[in-house]
Amino acid sequence: MSAKPVFLYDTTLRDGTQGEGFQLSGLDKLRIAEWLDDFGVDYIEGGWPGSNPKDVEFFREAKSLKLKHAKLAAFGSTRRADTPVEDDAQVRLLLEAETPVVTIFGKSWALHVTEVLRTTVEENRAMIRDTVAHLKKHGREVVYDAEHFFDGYKDSPEHALSTLEAAAEGGADSLVLCDTNGGTLPHEVAEICKAVAARIPGTPIGIHTHNDCELAVANAIAAVQAGAIQVQGTINGYGERTGNCNLTSVIPILQLKMGLQVAPHLEKLRDLSYFVDDVSNNPHFARAPFIGRTAFAHKGGMHVNAVQKLARSYEHIRPEEVGNSQNILVSELAGQSNILIKAAELGVPLEKGSESAKSVLQHVKELENEGYSFEAAGGSLELLIRREIGHYKKPFELKEYHTSFRQYRDGHPPVCEATVKLSVDDQLELTVAEGHGVVNALDVALRKALLPFYPEIAEVTLVDYKVRILDGHDATAAKTRVLIVSTDGHETWGTIGVSDNIIEASWLAIVDGIDLFLQRRK
């Protein structure tokens, strides 16, 4: 290893895929590997060769990957008990993957040796030593993952340390201490890492932590402070049970808080995080530190006023350093600063202290008291501001709408129907449409009525529809909030409606979505 202070070892493609709801195809894994390399990760663990068709495909295709920086690692186990390493099929597959790095795990906890492997501690040490030496003989860089090391050390320090010595004797390039059960505390990690470094001073130490106690990142940092120079983890913390050490948190901590230059392109971190989420078809975690949508969101009026003058008064780093941005929220907690900043973002002129600014703020507070929430409904907020300052022309006048749902007893599928009557420049339009539900029927009927006048609305599609009950104690009579997200293929915007009637709430959100599109087109 070179003089780099800490090496980043990504196991999203292997350990990450053991997490519930996180699945990747062979092609997905190749694409993520290219992004990880571009970001500047040092090691990319691709999976377990031969364990499943996806990993077989990945390692076959990965041979043609032209990685600029990262080293690809194949993952596997030590040889089986009482089996010569040359005859072990799994070890052979590790070599056939033709990766420059091979990572193997072995047992550190005597409990696992005697009760799981059903072998002796002497044979377990031989399994570790033989496998590492065999892989080294074939020219591989060998990373040894000491599984359950911290639990094994707390059970028997001498036994756990002896397994590391076996790996070092075999020629391992690094010894990675694994908190496999995720139950170790930071002070324990630091103490044990120091004990390992004192016992085996000639081999670099790494750390692999799990998040069962919400301490995976903290434990990794404790290990680095105690001398570890390799940190293993996954993008967005995906992994078995509660997940692995989250690289999107530990990387900026190492670089921005501890001054360790570990990622040459830290500004790409948020994009990398979102890419992994998108490829795996998982929602982005809005509250994720550093890269989440709300990581630099400001809602309270005093806070917004402060960050407008001096961002670092309420931001511990510059959002741009990790590819994120400041986000000013508008709510009942807002002051004029929130409104002014949001108006500026929207390109709508609004002066500080003006009657319009005061009116918008008052209107927002009144609506939020009724159940509105503009944090995810910037489209409705933009319309509110436009209406208050006179930058608005109503695109149509609703005369009436009607919806119906008919359920037949003879097995005939139910029919959902909506009628919309409106006028555009004094021209009346009456349309009827069916849909998969009354809200869908209403949406279709509205678009059908408007298309002759505004054919461009064919570009607008609905991409999300969320319903929330605001006062559940009223049961089926509860007030409902509907959030709709629309897109024209270039921009995306959220609109909102609140009513005691879910159909009316949906109608308000749908109309705002189309209305905003037309206002922007003008």
N, C-alpha and C positions, 0 to 999 in steps of 0.2 A: 504494500500500500504506500501511496505517496504521502506528502506532508499535509494533505487536506485535513482540516480539524475534525470533521465528522462526515462520514459517508452515509448517503441516503439509500436505503434498501427498500424497494417497493414490492409488496406481496399482494397487491390488489387482485392480480390475475390468478392467484392461488388461494391464499388464506381469505381474501375478500369474498371469493365466490362461495365460501362455506357459510356465509351469512344468509339468513332467511330473506327471500325476496330479491336477492342479488344474483342474477344469471347473465352469463356472457356466452355468445357463440365464439367459434374459433376466429371468425373475422373481427368480431368486437375486440377480442383480446389483442389481435395484431394492431388494430387502430389505436387502442389505448397505449400499447407499447411504444408506438411512434410518438404519441403525445408526451408520454413520460420522458422519453429520450430528449425530445425537443425542449422540455422544461428544464432538464439538467439532472434528473435522478441518476445515481451512480450504478445501481443494480436493479434489474427487473426480473423478478421471479415469475417464470411463465406457467408453472404448474408441475404436475407429476407425470412424466412421460409414460405413456402406456396405460394410465389408470382409467381413461375414458376416451371416447372418439374425439371430443373437442380438443383435449390436450394432445392427442396424436396428430390432429390436423394442425394445431398451433405450432408444435415443434417442427413439423415437416415444412410448413410455410415460413417459419421464423428464420430458417437458414438463409433465406433470400432477403431478410430485412437488412437495410443499410443504416444501422444505428450510428449516430455521430459521436456519442459519448458513453451511453450506458452499456454495461455488460449484461448479457442475458444469462440467467441461472435456471438450471433444472433442479427440481426438488425431489427428494426421496428419503429412504430410510437406510440405516446400516444394514449389513447383511443379516440374514436370518440366523438364529441360533443353531450351532452345530452344522453349519453349511459353509464350505470353503467359499471365500469371496469371489473367486473366479467362476464358480458355478451358480452364483446367485443371479437369477433372471432379472430381478428389479435393478440391481446394480449395473447389469449389462445395458439395460434400457437407458440408464442415466448417461452412460458413455455414448450410446448411439444417438442421443439427442444432439450431440456435437456442440454443446454450449461451452463457452470459455470458463464458466463457473458452475460448480455443482454444490448445492446445499443439501446436507443430510442431517437428519435428527437422530438422536439416540436418547436412551433413558438415563435420567439423573437421579431419579427417586427409587430407592430400594424397593418400595412398595410395588412399583410398576415392574421392576425386574423380576421379582419373585412371584407376584400374583397375576400379572398380565402376560409377560413374556414366558413365565414359568421356566426360568433358567437361573443360573447362578450369577452372582455379582462379578465373578472372575470372567465368565464367558461374555457377559455384557461389555466389560471393558475391552475384551479381545475383539468383539464385534465392532466396537467404535474404532479401535486402533487399526484393525485390518482394512476396514472400508475406506478410511481416510487415506491410508498409505497406498491402497490400490488406485484410488482416484488420482492421487498425486503422481503416481508412477506413469499414469496416462496423460500427464501434462495439464491437469485441471487445477484451477484455483478452488480451494475447498473451504466452504463456510460450514462450520459445525454448529448446529442448533441444539443446545442442551435443553431438551424438553423437561418441563416441570422443575427447572433448576432450583428456583427459590423454595418451593415446597420440599424438594429433596434435600436442600441445604439445611432447612429448619428441622428436618427429621434427622439428618445425619450429615453434618458438615464434611466429615472425612470422606464418606462415600461419594457425595456429590462432587467434591473437588477431585477425587481420584478418577472420575469419569472424564473430567476436563483434561486431566493429565494424560489420559489415554489418547484423547484426540490430538493433543499437542505432540505427543510422542509419534503419532502417525504423520505429523507434518501439517496439521490444519493451519490455514492462513488466518483464520479468526475464530474466536469462540463466542458464540452468541448465547447470552443467558436469557432463558424464556420464562416469563411469568404466565404459564399456560392457563392456569385457572383464574388469573386476574385478581387474586386475593391479597397480594403483597402491598405493603404501604411504602411511601417514598423513603422514609428513614431506613427501613429494612433493605430496600433496594440499594441505597447508597452504601450502607455498612457491608453488605454482602459483595458488592462490586469491588470495594476496596480490598476485601479479604481475598478475592480471586486474583486481583492484580498483584497482591503481595506474594501469593503462592505460585503464580505462573506469570512472571514478569515479561517473558519474551514473546508472548502472543497477544495481538490486539483483541480487545473485548468489544462485543456488540450487545445490544439490548432488544428484546422482543416482548412487548407487553400487551395484555388484553384489558378490556375496559369494564370488567365486572363490578368494580368498586368506583367507577367514574374517575380512575386515577391513571389510565394508560399513558396519557401525555405527561402528567406530573412524574410518573415513575421513569419515563424515558429521559426526562430532563435531569432527574436525580442521578440516573446512571451516567449521563454525560458529565455531570459535575464531579462524579466519582472516577472518571477516566475512560468511559466507554467512547469509542470512536466510530461506531456504526449504529444507526438507529433504523430498525425495521418497523414498517407500518403500512397502512393502506390509505388511499385517497378517500376522504370523507368518513374514515373510520369503519368502513364495511368489514364484516368478519363474523365469525361464529359467536353465537349467543349475543352479548351486547356489543361486540365488535372489537377491533384492534386499535392500536395507537393511531390517532388521526394525523396523517401527515400534513393536512391543510392547517392544522394548529401548531404542530411541533416544529415545522419548518420555519414559519415566520418568528416563532419564539427564539429558536436557535440563532437566526440571522439578525433579527431586528432588536431583540432584547438582550442577547448574550454576545452579540458581535462576532458570531462564527459564520463565515461565508460558506454556505452549503448549497445555495441554489443560484445559478447565474442569471436566471430569468424569473425572479420572484414575482414580477408584475404579471406573469401569466398564470398565477396560482388560481385565481377565481375562474378563469376560463377552463382550466384543467379540471377543476372540481365540477363545474357544470357539465363539461363534456362527458365525464364518467357517469354522472347521474342520467344524462340524456341517453347515452348508449345503453345503459342498463335498465332504462325505463323506470327510473325512480324519481320521486319529487325532490326538488331542492329543499334543503333544510334552511328555512329563512333565518333562524337564530344562530346559525353556525358562526363561531368567532372568526374574525378576519374576513371571511369570504361570503357570509350570509347576507341576504338582502337587508336585514335589519342591523347588521354589525355596526353601521355608522348612521343609523336612523335617529332622528331627533324629533321629539314630539312636544315636550313641554315648552311653553312660550319663552321662559327665561333661558332655557338651554339653547333654543334656536337663536335668540337674540345674541347670546354669547358666542356661538360658533360662527355667526355671521361676521362678528368682529375679529375673532381669533379662533380658528378651527381647533387648535390643540387644547383649548380650554375644556372641551368635552370629547376629544378624540385622542386615544393613546398613541396612535401612529397615523401617518397620512394614508388614507384609503387607497390612493393610487399605487402605493408600494406593493400591494398584493392584488392589484387589478380591480379594486372595488371603487365605490364612489359614495359620496355623502348623500343621504336621503332625508329630506325634510318632510315630515308627516303633518297632516292637517287634521285636527280633531277638536273636541271640546276643550282640550288643554292648550290649544294653540293661542299664540299672540299674533299681533300684526306681522311680526317678522316671518312667521310660517307662511302666511298668506302672500306676502310680498315676494318671498323666494319662490314659492310655488308658481305664482303668476309669471315671474321672470322666466322660470323653466318652460312655461307654456308659451312664452312669447306674447303674453297679454299685458299691455301697459296698465300699471296700477301704482299710484304714488303713495308714499308713506304719509300717514295722517289724513289722507283724503276721506271724504264721506263714503266713497265707493269701497275703500279698504275696510272702514269700520262696518259698513253694511254687510260686506261679504263675511267678515268675521262673526258678526252677530247672527247671520243666517246659518252659518256652519254650526255654531253652538246650539241654536234652536233645533236644527235637523238632527244633530247627534243626540240631543235629548230625547228625540222621538224614536231613536234606534238606528239612524243612519251612521255609517262609518266610511270615511273617505280615504282611509289608508290604502286600500286596494282598489279604490274606485276613483282614480284620477280623472277619468273621463267625465263623470258626473260633476266633479269639482270644477273642471274646466268650464263646463256649461254654466254652472252657477256663477262663476266669475264673469263669463261673457255676458250673461243676462243682466247682472248687476251694473256693469259699466257701459251697457248699450252696444256691445259688439256682438249683436245677436239678431238674427231674423228667423222667425218661426217658419220652418219649411212646410208645415201642413197643419191643418186644424182638424182635430178629431171631433166627429159628430157623435158616434157611438160605437161600441163593440159588444159582441155577444158571443158566449161560448157555450157548448153543450157536450154532454157525454152520455151516450146511450149504450146500455148493456142489454143484450138479448139473451133469452133463456134457451133458445134452440141451438146453442153452440156457435151461432154466428159471431164473428169477432166484434168487439166493441167499436163504436164510431165516435171519434172526437172531431168536433167541428167548430169553426170560428167564423164570425161575420164582422167585417170592419167597414165602417162608413166614415169617410174623411173628405176634406176638400183641400185642393192646392190651387192657390190664386183663384178662388171662387168656383173652381171646377170640382163637381162632386164625383166621388168614386166609391162604389160599393162592391166588395168582393167577399167571396165565401171560399174557405179552404178546409181540407181535412188534414189531420196530423196524427203522429204517434201518441200524442197526449194533448190536452187542451192548450198548454203553453206552446207546444210546437205548432199546433193549428193556428194559434193567434199570430205567431211569428210569420208563418207562411202567408197568412191572409194580409198582414200588414205590408210585407214585401210585395205581394201581388198587386196591392192597391197603389203602391208608390212607384213601381217600376216604370209605368208609362211616363211619369214625370221626371224620375231620377234613375235612369237605367244603370248608373254607376254603382248603385247599391248592390248589384249582383256580385261585386267584388268582396262584400262584407260577409264573413262567416262567423258563427258562434263557436268558440273553442272551449268554453267552460261555463258551467251553470251550477251555482251553489246556493243552497237554501239553509237558513239558520232560524231556529225558533228563538225569539228574544225573551219571552216571559212564559216559561213552561208551565207555571202554576195555573195558567188559564186554559191548559189542555188544548183541545182542538180550536179554541177561540183565540189562541195566542197570536201576538203580532209576529209577522214573518219578515225577514230581511233576505232579499235575493241579490246575489252578486253575479253579474254576467261579464265574461271576458270575450271581446270581439277582436277580429283582425281583418285587415285588407291585404294580407300577404306581405306587407312591409312594416306596418306598425301594429301594436297591440294595445288595447285600452280596456279599462274596467269601468262598468257602470252599475248603479245600485238602485233598488227600489224597496220601500218599506210600507207595509200595509197590514191591516187585520186579515186581508184576503190575499192568499198566495198568488192568485191569478192577477190581481191588480198590482201587487209588488213586482211580479214578473213582467207585466206590461210596462211599468215605469222604467225598469232596467233595460228592456228591449228597445223602447223608444229612445231613451238617452243614447244608447249605443249607435243607432242609425243617425240620430240627430247630430251627434258630435262628428260623425264621418262627413255629413253634408256641410256642417259649419266649416270644417277644415278645408274641404274642397273649394268652398267659396273664397 
